[in-house]
Amino acid sequence: MDKRRFFHFAKSTDGTTTFHVSNIKSECYNLELERANPDIIDVQNNMIAYTPISNYQDEIKILTFNAEDKSTKVIAEAKIDGVLRLPSAGFSPNSKNFAFLYAPQETPIIQRVNILDINSNMLSTIKEKNFNDKKLLKVFQVLNEKMIQSY
């Protein structure tokens, strides 16, 4: 399977959802994701970001897949101490970071953007905003390790 150009899709049969990866040549295989009901957040290069349990998004996992032996491996993960705000989450253009917006459990009127360094598995917070602020972040994009663009 050509890992450079792929997409994922979900298929529901008799109430069971399975996830698959396919390339433009229609080569396809089942994507084994941890736990029963994950939410796919973003896909880039050979990486997939997801929350293992839909509607209970307390962690994000980044997995990669090997097209030759069709195996998957979790390469980074982050616990979320609060409520994940979607769809504002995604990979940086260079695929080195994954960013997500969330509201902390202890102060739900604050929102934070965390950047997960995929190689080191380290989290850093780059911005905090109060929900009462009219300049609230709604959508953002990671430009590189030091900059985000928000609108």
KANORUR-V163178 format. One record per pair of residues at least 24 apart in sequence whose C-alpha atoms are under 8 Angstrom apart, sorted by the first residue. I is the first residue (numbers start at 0). J is the second residue. Records with the same first field share a line. If there is no record, write none. Layout:
I: J  J
This chain:
0: 26  27  66  67
1: 66
2: 44  45  65  66
3: 44  45
4: 44
5: 44  45
6: 42
7: 42
28: 69
30: 71
31: 71
40: 86  88  89
41: 88  89  90
42: 90
43: 90  94
44: 94
48: 89
56: 82  83
57: 81  82  83
61: 117
74: 117  118
75: 117  118  120
76: 120
77: 115  120  122
79: 103
80: 104
81: 105  107
86: 138
87: 137  138  139  140
88: 139  140
89: 140  141
90: 141
91: 140  141  142  143
92: 141  142  143
93: 143
96: 143  144
97: 141
98: 141
